[in-house]
Amino acid sequence: MELTKHFKIPVCVCINKYDINLELTEKIEMFCTENNVELIGKISYSKEFTEAMLRELTIIEYSDNDISGEIRNLWKKLSKKLLEK
């Protein structure tokens, strides 16, 4: 974050596999709040990521489920954020 501050690059956070360690997720969320960093998404753990990789597909191509929905929502938020700058 120090490097991004130096170069005035906006920062946002996505927590991957947030549901594996909820205590750590909470710490990351607190860090974001305390440092005025936008938390744009949380992606839950899914074995489907590995299954998609084994088939050489993205999770979006592999399955239309909650996980791919989380990724789509994250992408929309990130795209919107990038267009603001």
C-alpha positions in Angstrom: 0.0 0.0 0.0 2.9 2.3 0.7 4.0 2.0 -2.9 0.6 2.7 -4.3 0.3 5.8 -2.0 3.6 7.0 -3.3 2.5 6.8 -6.9 -1.1 7.9 -6.1 -2.5 4.7 -7.4 -6.0 3.8 -6.0 -6.3 0.7 -3.9 -9.1 -1.7 -3.4 -9.3 -5.1 -1.8 -10.9 -8.4 -2.6 -10.7 -11.2 0.0 -10.2 -14.6 -1.6 -11.4 -17.7 0.2 -12.9 -15.5 2.9 -15.0 -18.2 4.4 -12.0 -20.5 5.3 -10.7 -18.2 8.1 -13.4 -15.8 9.3 -11.1 -14.4 12.0 -8.5 -13.4 9.3 -11.3 -12.0 7.1 -12.5 -9.8 9.9 -8.9 -8.5 10.4 -8.7 -7.7 6.7 -12.0 -5.9 6.8 -10.9 -3.9 9.9 -7.7 -3.0 8.1 -9.6 -1.8 5.1 -11.9 0.3 7.3 -9.0 1.8 9.4 -7.0 2.6 6.2 -9.9 3.9 4.1 -9.5 1.1 1.6 -12.5 0.0 -0.3 -13.4 -3.7 0.0 -14.9 -4.4 -3.3 -15.6 -8.1 -2.9 -15.2 -11.4 -1.1 -14.9 -14.7 -2.9 -15.8 -17.9 -1.0 -13.8 -21.1 -1.3 -14.9 -23.6 -3.9 -13.5 -26.8 -5.2 -14.9 -25.8 -8.5 -11.9 -23.4 -9.1 -9.6 -26.4 -9.2 -12.0 -28.4 -11.4 -12.2 -25.5 -13.8 -8.4 -25.2 -13.9 -8.0 -28.9 -14.6 -10.3 -28.4 -17.6 -8.4 -25.3 -18.6 -11.4 -23.1 -18.1 -12.1 -20.0 -16.1 -14.6 -20.4 -13.3 -17.1 -18.3 -15.4 -16.7 -20.7 -18.3 -16.9 -23.8 -16.1 -20.0 -23.0 -14.0 -22.8 -20.6 -13.7 -23.3 -20.6 -9.9 -22.8 -18.4 -6.8 -19.0 -18.3 -7.2 -19.1 -17.2 -10.8 -21.8 -14.6 -9.7 -19.4 -13.3 -7.1 -16.6 -13.0 -9.7 -19.0 -11.2 -12.1 -20.1 -8.7 -9.4 -16.4 -8.1 -8.4 -15.5 -7.5 -12.1 -18.4 -5.0 -12.4 -17.3 -3.1 -9.3 -13.7 -3.1 -10.4 -14.5 -1.9 -14.0 -16.7 0.9 -12.6 -13.9 1.9 -10.3 -11.3 2.0 -13.1 -13.6 4.1 -15.3 -13.9 6.7 -12.5 -10.1 7.5 -12.7 
